[in-house]
Amino acid sequence: MAFCARSILRHHRRRSDSRKDRPDGARIRGDDQSCGKFYVENRFPSYIYDKLVLGLVDASALAGDPNAIPALSRATDAALPHLPPKAMARQETQVQAREDFTRHCWDESYTNPENLFLAHALTGTARYRELAKRFLYDAEFFDPLARGENVLPGKHAYSHVNSLSSAARAYLDLGEPKYLRAAKNGFAMVQEQSYATGGWGPDEHFFEPGSGKLGETLHSTHSSFETPCGAYAHFKITRYLMRITKDSRYGDSMERVLYNTVLGATPIQPNGSAFYYADYNFAGHKTVHPDKWPCCSGTLPQVAADYGISSYFLHGRGLYVNLYVPSTVKWTSRKARYELRQTTEYPYDSHVRLDVTASSPGTFSVFLRIPEWAEGASLEVNGERNSRRVRPGEFAEVRREWKTGDRIDLDLPLKLRVEAVDQQHPGMVALLAGPLVLMGLGKQPGRITGASLFGAKRTGSSHLWTVDTGEGEMSLTSFPEIGSEQYTTYFRV
């Protein structure tokens, strides 16, 4: 794939008759033909083409590479003869030794529309929009989801959650309400079978609702959540839905996945060893994928790039603060320059401080996400408290004329609470403090009382708790703090 992209770029640079983007899909010549050969008897032509579209759109939009858009045209020419006629279902069966590559058994063409819509928005070239519409997964996925029918069971988890972003993008580009309904309903169905960490899709698949199989996975598998890829898909769909609906609960969901899954992924090693699955088994460990450079090794840096674009949103009346992380955001409005600096140790500490710098006074709103679990949250502006603005599960709006030196202090109480893995297993619970799942280090105790869990105490380290299990003390910490030791995400109570 990398060679093909490079040869496309070289071909564009050395052609003396540099042609414009060709919406008619003109015949491929020269190095473009060698790139097309790459797709012959390739199990993943749509998957690979999708990544090329994404990379080249970003190269143009973010890095200003003048070769990226012409290269995208040639990459499209090379891939088109090998793409399916429409979005094809992924076959969750063993592929034969001599497979029919025209069946696209393992390919994921239903994820393509999002990036093709983005390519159209960037270039104005009609064929990218038409390709996006061609691969919309309507009949088998988006249409039933829009009607409220749960068609997730048995489907590959990551790629189908990823495809919900194609539905959201289709709503933004085509304006058809069914795509927003499909994205919202589909994501709600994912949440109904998610772990307390926000992760989902054990062994990369979804279950029948109400089957109790999520709880059974605490014994049966160590491949609980395809973490870098799953977190990437989760960030995207929650970001889309929050932008469209202004519902802060999508930010709550994004935050859970951030702190309890992907921030705990171990670094990729020079030899290609990479963290892949989070393990929520009663005897959990952090491991690497048996293959070198698996697909999620490429998604991990994409997630890291998403931290910044998920933290703040500018829209209409002002600035939305979504993630509470030490950071500074700068923007310009009506020729005035503004800066909001965030100082916090959250989620290990409940206090968030935000300081304003303004080139001249200006009136706008600062919207602060108040998590649904944050009962008793409060905020002060320049030392004056006003709790009427603060309701859990909403954005608290603070509107005023802002000037340099203004300050917001937000407190989000990190009260302990428990969540069962599913309704069929009420005695298997995770312990949470704010957005953090507190995981037990060492061997899982036989049973522990709910009162003991709620008696968990902070130790000298702000990242460590202890609890009396009845069999002795157990240390608890968050997923990012765990190294090679055994841990447990859920407790039997």
Rosetta blueprint (number, residue, H / E / L):
1 M L
2 A H
3 F H
4 C H
5 A H
6 R H
7 S H
8 I H
9 L H
10 R H
11 H H
12 H H
13 R H
14 R H
15 R L
16 S L
17 D L
18 S L
19 R L
20 K L
21 D L
22 R L
23 P L
24 D L
25 G L
26 A L
27 R L
28 I L
29 R L
30 G L
31 D H
32 D H
33 Q H
34 S H
35 C H
36 G H
37 K H
38 F L
39 Y L
40 V L
41 E L
42 N L
43 R L
44 F L
45 P H
46 S H
47 Y H
48 I H
49 Y H
50 D H
51 K H
52 L H
53 V H
54 L H
55 G H
56 L H
57 V H
58 D H
59 A H
60 S H
61 A H
62 L L
63 A L
64 G L
65 D L
66 P L
67 N L
68 A H
69 I H
70 P H
71 A H
72 L H
73 S H
74 R H
75 A H
76 T H
77 D H
78 A H
79 A H
80 L H
81 P H
82 H H
83 L L
84 P L
85 P L
86 K L
87 A L
88 M L
89 A L
90 R L
91 Q L
92 E L
93 T L
94 Q L
95 V L
96 Q L
97 A L
98 R L
99 E L
100 D L
101 F H
102 T H
103 R H
104 H L
105 C L
106 W L
107 D L
108 E L
109 S H
110 Y H
111 T H
112 N L
113 P H
114 E H
115 N H
116 L H
117 F H
118 L H
119 A H
120 H H
121 A H
122 L H
123 T H
124 G L
125 T L
126 A H
127 R H
128 Y H
129 R H
130 E H
131 L H
132 A H
133 K H
134 R H
135 F L
136 L L
137 Y L
138 D H
139 A H
140 E H
141 F H
142 F H
143 D H
144 P H
145 L H
146 A H
147 R L
148 G L
149 E L
150 N L
151 V L
152 L L
153 P L
154 G L
155 K L
156 H E
157 A H
158 Y H
159 S H
160 H H
161 V H
162 N H
163 S H
164 L H
165 S H
166 S H
167 A H
168 A H
169 R H
170 A H
171 Y H
172 L H
173 D H
174 L H
175 G L
176 E L
177 P H
178 K H
179 Y H
180 L H
181 R H
182 A H
183 A H
184 K H
185 N H
186 G H
187 F H
188 A H
189 M H
190 V H
191 Q H
192 E H
193 Q L
194 S E
195 Y L
196 A L
197 T L
198 G L
199 G L
200 W E
201 G L
202 P H
203 D H
204 E H
205 H E
206 F L
207 F L
208 E L
209 P L
210 G L
211 S L
212 G L
213 K H
214 L H
215 G H
216 E H
217 T H
218 L H
219 H H
220 S H
221 T L
222 H L
223 S L
224 S L
225 F E
226 E E
227 T H
228 P H
229 C H
230 G H
231 A H
232 Y H
233 A H
234 H H
235 F H
236 K H
237 I H
238 T H
239 R H
240 Y H
241 L H
242 M H
243 R H
244 I H
245 T H
246 K L
247 D L
248 S H
249 R H
250 Y H
251 G H
252 D H
253 S H
254 M H
255 E H
256 R H
257 V H
258 L H
259 Y H
260 N H
261 T L
262 V H
263 L H
264 G H
265 A L
266 T L
267 P L
268 I L
269 Q L
270 P L
271 N L
272 G L
273 S L
274 A L
275 F E
276 Y L
277 Y E
278 A E
279 D L
280 Y L
281 N L
282 F L
283 A L
284 G E
285 H L
286 K L
287 T L
288 V E
289 H L
290 P L
291 D L
292 K L
293 W L
294 P L
295 C L
296 C H
297 S H
298 G H
299 T H
300 L H
301 P H
302 Q H
303 V H
304 A H
305 A H
306 D H
307 Y H
308 G H
309 I H
310 S H
311 S H
312 Y E
313 F E
314 L E
315 H E
316 G L
317 R L
318 G E
319 L E
320 Y E
321 V E
322 N L
323 L L
324 Y L
325 V L
326 P L
327 S E
328 T E
329 V E
330 K E
331 W E
332 T E
333 S E
334 R L
335 K L
336 A E
337 R E
338 Y E
339 E E
340 L E
341 R E
342 Q E
343 T E
344 T E
345 E L
346 Y L
347 P L
348 Y L
349 D L
350 S L
351 H E
352 V E
353 R E
354 L E
355 D E
356 V E
357 T E
358 A E
359 S L
360 S L
361 P L
362 G E
363 T E
364 F E
365 S E
366 V E
367 F E
368 L E
369 R E
370 I E
371 P L
372 E L
373 W L
374 A L
375 E L
376 G L
377 A L
378 S E
379 L E
380 E E
381 V E
382 N L
383 G L
384 E E
385 R E
386 N L
387 S H
388 R H
389 R H
390 V L
391 R L
392 P L
393 G L
394 E E
395 F E
396 A E
397 E E
398 V E
399 R E
400 R E
401 E E
402 W E
403 K L
404 T L
405 G L
406 D L
407 R E
408 I E
409 D E
410 L E
411 D E
412 L L
413 P L
414 L L
415 K L
416 L E
417 R E
418 V E
419 E E
420 A E
421 V L
422 D L
423 Q L
424 Q L
425 H L
426 P L
427 G L
428 M E
429 V E
430 A E
431 L E
432 L E
433 A E
434 G L
435 P L
436 L E
437 V E
438 L E
439 M E
440 G E
441 L E
442 G L
443 K L
444 Q L
445 P L
446 G L
447 R L
448 I L
449 T L
450 G H
451 A H
452 S H
453 L H
454 F H
455 G L
456 A L
457 K E
458 R E
459 T L
460 G L
461 S L
462 S L
463 H L
464 L E
465 W E
466 T E
467 V E
468 D E
469 T L
470 G L
471 E L
472 G L
473 E E
474 M E
475 S E
476 L E
477 T E
478 S L
479 F H
480 P H
481 E H
482 I L
483 G L
484 S L
485 E L
486 Q L
487 Y E
488 T E
489 T L
490 Y L
491 F E
492 R E
493 V L
